């Protein structure tokens, strides 16, 4: 058996048994071959993706992490076995959409776009669910906290990256957007932005920021 074939088998076994998606670096750390190259893991992932492309289970990449999942055309078979997801309130949906399309964004900016005061509880719910994360502090008076979406947000909506965010019409169809965003909004580019903010301090925590926002 060739070295690449063995790496493919190891990667396949790890992804099959993993409780959560794994990145290429996660796979490299678990492989018993210390000399395994990133390129070898990449080739193994591509081979496995092609091998499973027409199967009932496919290999998918979500937020730069890999996992086996049910083929999209067979998702209906799982309908009766899945729990009903927790439905966000209209305020939470609108807030999440604003953060997704305008990140990094502050609470004041969220309020300005929505036209109403942001409830602390709404942001708390999104943080608790892991859909939103605290990103940094804006370099403006008061140094307000900035918010951004998390990898869980990408995973929940089946997006490989923020570049794959759908248009406003599709967002409404997904039930995430039930409002009129400004006409000039653009899908965020994760490689841009952040120049006018500082990273959070090591001692910062969601609880601290929730009290600060109050």
C-alpha positions in Angstrom: 0.0 0.0 0.0 1.4 3.4 -1.0 1.9 6.2 1.6 -0.8 8.3 0.0 -3.3 5.4 0.1 -2.6 5.0 3.8 -3.0 8.7 4.5 -6.4 8.5 2.7 -7.5 5.7 4.9 -6.4 7.5 8.0 -8.1 10.7 7.0 -11.3 8.8 6.2 -11.3 7.0 9.5 -10.7 10.3 11.5 -13.5 12.2 9.7 -15.9 9.2 10.1 -15.3 9.0 13.9 -15.0 12.8 14.6 -17.7 14.4 16.7 -17.2 17.7 14.9 -15.7 18.9 11.6 -11.9 18.8 11.4 -9.5 21.1 9.7 -6.4 20.0 7.7 -4.2 21.0 10.6 -6.4 18.9 13.0 -6.0 15.9 10.7 -2.2 16.4 10.5 -1.9 16.4 14.3 -3.8 13.1 14.6 -1.9 11.3 11.9 0.8 8.9 13.2 3.2 10.0 10.4 5.2 12.9 11.6 6.6 13.5 8.1 3.1 13.9 6.5 2.9 17.0 4.3 0.0 19.3 4.1 -0.1 18.7 0.4 -0.6 15.0 1.0 -3.6 15.7 3.3 -5.0 18.0 0.7 -4.7 15.4 -2.0 -6.3 12.8 0.3 -9.2 15.1 1.0 -9.8 15.7 -2.7 -9.6 12.0 -3.5 -12.1 11.2 -0.7 -14.4 14.1 -1.8 -14.5 12.7 -5.4 -15.0 9.2 -4.2 -18.0 10.1 -2.1 -19.5 12.6 -4.5 -22.2 10.3 -5.8 -22.8 8.4 -2.5 -25.5 8.8 0.1 -22.9 10.4 2.4 -20.6 13.2 1.0 -17.5 14.9 2.2 -18.1 18.6 2.6 -15.9 21.6 3.6 -17.6 24.1 6.0 -15.6 27.1 7.3 -12.3 25.4 6.3 -13.3 22.2 8.2 -14.2 18.9 6.8 -17.0 16.5 7.7 -19.1 13.7 6.3 -22.8 14.6 5.9 -25.9 13.4 4.2 -26.1 14.1 0.5 -28.3 17.1 -0.1 -30.8 15.3 -2.3 -31.4 12.8 0.5 -31.9 15.3 3.3 -35.6 14.6 3.3 -35.0 11.2 4.7 -33.8 12.7 8.0 -36.7 15.1 8.4 -38.6 12.9 11.0 -35.4 12.2 13.0 -34.2 15.7 13.5 -35.2 17.9 16.4 -37.0 21.2 15.6 -34.3 23.9 15.8 -34.8 26.8 18.2 -36.4 29.6 16.2 -34.9 33.1 16.6 -37.2 36.0 17.3 -37.7 38.6 14.6 -35.4 41.0 16.4 -32.6 38.3 16.7 -33.0 37.5 13.0 -32.6 41.1 12.0 -29.7 41.6 14.3 -27.9 38.5 13.1 -28.4 39.6 9.4 -27.0 43.0 10.2 -24.0 41.5 11.9 -23.4 39.1 9.0 -23.5 41.8 6.3 -21.8 44.6 8.2 -19.2 42.9 10.4 -17.3 44.0 12.3 -20.2 46.1 13.7 -20.9 47.8 17.0 -24.1 47.8 19.0 -24.7 51.5 18.1 -24.3 50.7 14.4 -26.8 47.8 14.7 -29.3 50.2 16.3 -28.8 52.8 13.6 -29.4 50.2 10.8 -32.5 48.7 12.5 -33.9 52.0 13.5 -34.7 50.8 17.1 -32.7 50.3 20.3 -30.9 46.9 20.4 -32.0 44.8 23.3 -29.2 43.5 25.4 -31.1 40.2 25.6 -31.1 39.8 21.8 -27.3 40.0 21.6 -27.0 37.7 24.7 -29.1 35.1 22.9 -26.9 35.2 19.8 -23.8 35.0 21.9 -25.2 32.1 23.9 -26.2 30.2 20.8 -22.7 30.7 19.4 -23.9 32.3 16.2 -22.1 35.6 17.0 -18.8 36.3 18.6 -17.1 39.3 20.2 -14.4 40.4 17.7 -12.6 43.5 19.1 -12.8 47.1 20.2 -13.3 50.0 17.8 -10.7 52.7 17.9 -13.2 55.4 18.7 -14.2 57.2 21.9 -15.5 54.7 24.4 -13.8 51.9 22.5 -17.1 50.0 21.8 -17.1 46.3 21.3 -17.5 45.0 17.7 -19.4 41.9 16.8 -18.9 39.3 14.0 -20.4 36.0 13.0 -18.9 32.7 14.1 -17.9 29.4 12.4 -21.1 28.0 13.9 -23.1 30.6 11.8 -21.4 29.3 8.7 -22.0 25.7 9.6 -25.7 26.3 10.5 -26.4 27.9 7.1 -24.1 25.7 5.1 -21.7 28.4 4.0 -18.1 27.7 3.2 -17.1 31.3 3.9 -18.6 34.8 4.3 -18.0 35.2 0.5 -20.8 32.7 0.0 -23.5 34.8 1.8 -26.6 35.0 -0.4 -28.3 38.1 -1.5 -31.1 39.8 0.4 -33.8 37.9 -1.4 -32.3 34.5 -0.5 -31.8 35.7 3.1 -35.5 36.4 3.3 -36.4 33.0 1.9 -34.1 31.4 4.6 -36.0 33.3 7.3 -32.9 35.1 8.4 -33.9 38.5 7.0 -37.2 40.2 7.4 -36.3 43.8 6.9 -35.0 46.3 4.4 -31.2 46.6 4.5 -29.6 49.9 3.2 -29.4 49.8 -0.6 -25.6 50.3 -0.5 -24.8 47.2 1.7 -22.3 44.7 0.4 -21.4 41.1 1.2 -18.4 41.3 3.6 -15.0 40.2 2.5 -13.3 38.4 5.5 -9.9 39.5 4.2 -10.9 43.2 4.6 -11.8 45.4 7.6 -10.6 45.3 11.1 -7.9 48.0 10.6 -9.8 50.4 12.9 -10.2 48.1 15.8 -8.0 46.4 18.5 -8.2 42.8 19.5 -9.9 41.9 22.8 -7.8 41.7 25.8 -7.1 38.2 27.3 -9.2 39.0 30.4 -12.2 40.1 28.4 -15.3 37.9 28.6 -18.8 38.0 27.2 -20.1 38.7 30.7 -17.9 41.8 31.0 -19.1 43.1 27.7 -22.8 42.4 28.4 -22.5 44.5 31.6 -20.6 47.1 29.7 -23.4 47.3 27.0 -26.0 47.7 29.7 
